[in-house]
Amino acid sequence: SEWIEIHIRDNGPGIPAEVRDRIFQPFFTTKPSGEGHTGLGLAISRELIEEKHRGQLEVVSEPGEYTEFVIRLPVG
């Protein structure tokens, strides 16, 4: 089957491996509590991409260099 890939990359501090394994869990956040961060954004994104569109969402990160999210969606 054919896929369309969308790559979203930044040049920020990256995501450490121990955090990277948890970022798609609902309510997980590294932000201080009380600042309005719910930790739902990536969990909802993954659910929409994988369950509603039969796609894939993954993250690749090199601490100190970049983080890249890769979205793959089936064509047709």
Secondary structure, DSSP 4 states (H G I P E B T S, - for coil): --EEEEEEEE-SS---HHHHTTTTSTT--SSPTTSS--S-HHHHHHHIIIIISS-EEEEEEETTTEEEEEEEEE--
